[in-house]
């Protein structure tokens, strides 16, 4: 309660015409972090001063951006274990009011529907057919070919809302659902696309032994090693081991951020471009320290 009163006192000082006072107060509110946001939003709603409202908007954005930076740094430093949470943090940059529980609920719906049909006696291909049926058949997830470069394709909440995404966002949803069902499907950082690998856990001699690949951007089409070789040859790309084996979750989120940078640059949003570059740099720095 005392903290709330202190925050309100600081907010009242934002109207002080002295720029030095505003600077100090702004810093103190940002230090309070995300707990200051509800009071700032109330102050915005009750104010008729447009200039003050704009200052409050900027403050709220700065606080929320700092929160995402801190969370992303921690997520990366601890190994980026939860891919869905990493994708959620990127979405929270543009949609700060979303909650992780909302994203989890969407995943749970898909998991439950697939779980009803999947059992241990099924082959790997049969399990994939069920996942494909639930994700692409029942829930109608599909590629967003019409607006391939739209930033919305990179925000997991928007992909759930529109049922359209790019190769990475569709693959994230697919692999997370598979993980919840204990199906060994993991992302592969293939250039100009992003696919999934179905690992053979019974093959002890090679932990990366792949049974086959899955292309979520094409409704879960199953691919072979030769298909990947052919794709690389057509694109005039030199085959590398990382194009055939699962990548880290951190690598996947890095690629989501690079897609966003390209999208915002294409739209001329320089401020957003620079902030997404900051997020990418945070991941790369934290990752190098692991």
N, C-alpha and C positions, 0 to 999 in steps of 0.2 A: 504493500500500500504506500509506504514511504517512497519507494522507487517511482511509483506512478505520479506522486505529487511532484517529485523532483523533475521528472520528465515534462510535466505540464508547465512548471516554472520556466524551464529552458525553452519550451515552445513559445511561451508568451514573450520571451526576449527576442524571438526571431523578428518581431516587428520593429525593433530598435533600429533607427536610421544609421547608426554608427556601424560601418562595415567591419571594424575590428571586433565589435561585440558579436555581430552575426557570424564571423569566422570562428570565434571561440565557441559560441553556442553550437554551431554546426558540428564542430569536431567532437564536442562532448556528447551530442545526440548520436553521432555515428559510433562513438565508443560504447554507447548503450546497446548498440546492435539491434537485432530484430525485435527485441521487446519494446522498442520505441515506436515501431511502425503503426500499431493500432491508434495510439494517441495522436500521431502525426496525421493519420487519415481522418480522424475526428476533427482535428484543427482545420484541415483542408475543407471539409464539408461545411463547417460553421463559419468559414471566412468569406467575406465579400470582396476581399482585396486580391485582385488577379495576380499582382506581383508577388504577394506572399504565397499564394497558391502555387505559383510556378517554382518558388524557392523550396516549398515543402515537397513538391513532386520530385525535384532533383535530389533532395535529401533522402527521400524514401527509396528512390532508385539506387543511390549510392550505398545505402545501408543494405539493401537486398543484394546488390552486386557483390559487396564485400562478404556477405554471408555465403553466397555461392562459391566465391573464391576460396574461402576457408574450408567449406565442405568438400569441394573438389580436391583441394590439396590433401586433406585427411583421407579421402576415399582412395586417392592414388597412392599415398604413402603407406597405406595399409593393404596394398596389393590389388585394389580395384576388384574385390571378390564378387560383389553384387553388381552385375552388369546393368540390371534394371534400374538400380539406384543411380548409377552413373548417367544413364539416359534421362532419368527424371531430373537430375540437377541441371542438365543442359536445357531441358524444357522449361525449368523454373526461371531461367534467365529471362525468357520472353513472357512467361505466364507465371508471375510470382505468387499468385493465389492458389495454385494447384497443390494438392497434398499427395504424398507418396501412397497413402492408403487407397486413393482413387485409382492410381495406376495398377496397384496390386489387385484390386477388385476386378479390373478388366482381364488381367492375366488369369485370375482364378476361375472366371467364367469359362475361358478356353480350356484350362487344365481339366476342370471337372467334366466337360463334355467329351474330351479325348479320353480321360481316365475310364469313363463308362464303357468304352469299347476296347481299350488296350489291356492285354494280359501277357504274362511272361512267355506263353507258348507261341506267340507271334514272332515272325521273322523281322529283321530290321526293316526290310522293305514294306512289310505289312503295317508296321508301326508308323512309318512315314506316310503311307497312303491315308491312314486315319488322321494324322496331323494335318495333312493337306486338305482332307475333306472338311475338317472342323474349321480350320483357319481360312481357307480360300473358298470352300464350297458353302458351308453354313453361314459363316460370318462375313463373307464377301470381301476379304482384304485383297487388294490388287495394286498393281503398279500405277503410279501417277505419271503417266506418259505425257498428258496434256500440259502439266506444270512441273516438269521434272526437276527444275532448278529452284522451285519454291522453297523458302526456309521452313515452311510448315511441314515438309516431308522429313525434316530432321528433329521435329519435336514430338516425342512419343505420345503425349496427350492428344495432339492434333491427328496423329495417325489413327489412334483409336476412335476419334470423333468422326473422321472422314472416311475411314477404312481404306485410305490410300497412302502410299509411302514410296520411298526410294529403296534401293537394294539393302542398305544398311539398316534402316528402321524396321523393315519387314523381317530381316534376318534376326534382329535383336528380339522381336516379339516371338518369333518361331523358336529360337534357341532357348529363351527363358522358359517358355512353356515346356519344351523338351526336358530342360533341366529339372523342372518341378515334377516331371514324370519319370525321372532317373533314366532318361534316354540320352546316350552320349553324343550329342550334336553340338558342335562348336564353330565359331566364326573363323573364316579364312580371309585374310586381307588381300584378295585378288585385285590387281589393278583394273580400273575401268568397270569394276563390278565388285560385288561382295557376296560370297557364297558361304555355305556351311559344309562341314565335314562330319560324316558319321563314323566314329571311331569303333574299332573292334577291341573291346576291353579284354577279350580272352587271349589276345595275341601278346604274350609276355615278352617276346624277344624284341619287339618294336612297339613302344608305348604310343607311337603316332601312326600305327597301322590304320589305314583308312579303308573302310568297306566301299564307300561311294561318297559322292558329293550331292548337295541339294541346292537348287537355285530358287530362293523364295521370291525373287523378282519375276520369275516365270512360273508362278503357282506351284512351286515345290518340285519342279522337274528334277529327276535324278540324273546325275552326270557321272562319268567315269574319269579316270586319270587321263585317258586319251582325249576326252572332250576338253579338258583343261589345257592339255598340250596344244590341241588344235586352235583353241581360242587365243593362246599366247602367240602362236605362229601367225595367225591372221592379224593380230594387233602389232606384229613385229616387236614383240617383247621377249627378252631373254628369260628362259625359265630359271626361277630361283626357288630354293627349298621353302621359303616362307609363303610362296604362292600355292603350296600344296598342303600345308600343315596348319593346325589351329593357332590363332594368334591370341595375345593377351587381351583381356577386357579393356585395359588402358589403351591399347592400340586401336581398338574399335571406337572408343569415345574420341580419341584424337582424330580419327577420320570423320566422325560426325561433325566435329568442330571445323575441320578443313572444308567440308561441304558447306557449312554455314558461312564461313569467310568468303567463299566463292560466290554464294548466293547474295550476300549483302553487298559485296563489291559490285556485282552485276546490277544491283538495284540502286547503287550510289549512296548507301547508308554508311558513311564513313565512321560515324561514332560507334555504331554497332560492330562494324568490322574490327575496329581497334580493340573493343572490349572482348570480342570473341578471340582475338589474337592473344590477349592477356590470359584468357582461360587456357588456351592451348599451351602457352608458355609455362603456366603453373603446372600443368600435367607433365610436360617434358622435364621441367626442373625437379619436381617431386619424384618422377619415375627414375631419373638418373641417380637419385640418392638411395634407391632401394638396394 
